Amino acid sequence: MAVIVGNMVSDMTLTDSDALLNPQVLERLSAHILARLQDSQRHEKAVRDEQRMRPSMTSRERSDWE
């Protein structure tokens, strides 16, 4: 079975394996990872704060909602 290809266009991106160890790339990558970690920790703290047990109020205590 013969296959004839008239025209073919292909985009290729090549990189040097050492380029990923470039200090600027490492700095950007570590900053991104640190930001994601901080976001995750803030979210976990917010969830813990929402789930934390709070002392109940007696009928004589006034709530801030009133």
C-alpha positions as CSV (number, residue, x, y, z in Angstrom):
1,M,0.0,0.0,0.0
2,A,1.6,3.3,-1.1
3,V,1.0,6.6,0.7
4,I,1.8,9.8,-1.1
5,V,2.1,13.0,0.9
6,G,2.0,16.1,-1.2
7,N,2.9,18.8,1.3
8,M,3.6,18.5,5.0
9,V,4.1,21.3,7.5
10,S,5.3,20.6,11.0
11,D,6.3,22.8,13.9
12,M,9.0,21.6,16.1
13,T,10.3,23.1,19.3
14,L,13.8,22.0,20.3
15,T,15.6,22.8,23.5
16,D,18.9,22.1,25.1
17,S,18.5,19.8,28.1
18,D,20.8,22.0,30.1
19,A,18.6,25.1,29.4
20,L,16.1,23.8,32.0
21,L,18.8,24.3,34.6
22,N,19.2,27.9,33.7
23,P,19.1,30.1,36.9
24,Q,16.2,32.2,35.5
25,V,14.1,29.2,34.8
26,L,14.8,27.7,38.2
27,E,13.9,31.0,39.9
28,R,10.6,31.2,38.0
29,L,9.8,27.6,38.7
30,S,10.6,27.9,42.4
31,A,8.6,31.1,42.8
32,H,5.6,29.4,41.1
33,I,5.9,26.4,43.4
34,L,6.2,28.5,46.5
35,A,3.1,30.6,45.5
36,R,1.1,27.4,45.0
37,L,2.2,26.0,48.3
38,Q,1.3,29.2,50.1
39,D,-2.2,29.2,48.4
40,S,-2.7,25.6,49.5
41,Q,-1.7,26.4,53.1
42,R,-4.0,29.5,53.2
43,H,-6.9,27.3,51.9
44,E,-6.2,24.5,54.5
45,K,-6.1,27.2,57.3
46,A,-9.4,28.6,56.1
47,V,-11.0,25.2,56.1
48,R,-9.6,24.4,59.6
49,D,-10.9,27.8,60.8
50,E,-14.4,27.1,59.4
51,Q,-14.5,23.6,61.0
52,R,-13.1,24.6,64.4
53,M,-15.4,24.1,67.3
54,R,-16.5,27.4,68.9
55,P,-18.0,27.8,72.4
56,S,-21.8,27.9,72.3
57,M,-23.6,31.0,73.5
58,T,-26.1,31.0,76.3
59,S,-29.5,32.7,75.8
60,R,-28.3,35.7,77.8
61,E,-25.2,36.4,75.7
62,R,-25.6,38.7,72.8
63,S,-24.4,37.6,69.4
64,D,-22.6,39.9,66.9
65,W,-25.3,39.1,64.4
66,E,-27.9,41.2,66.2
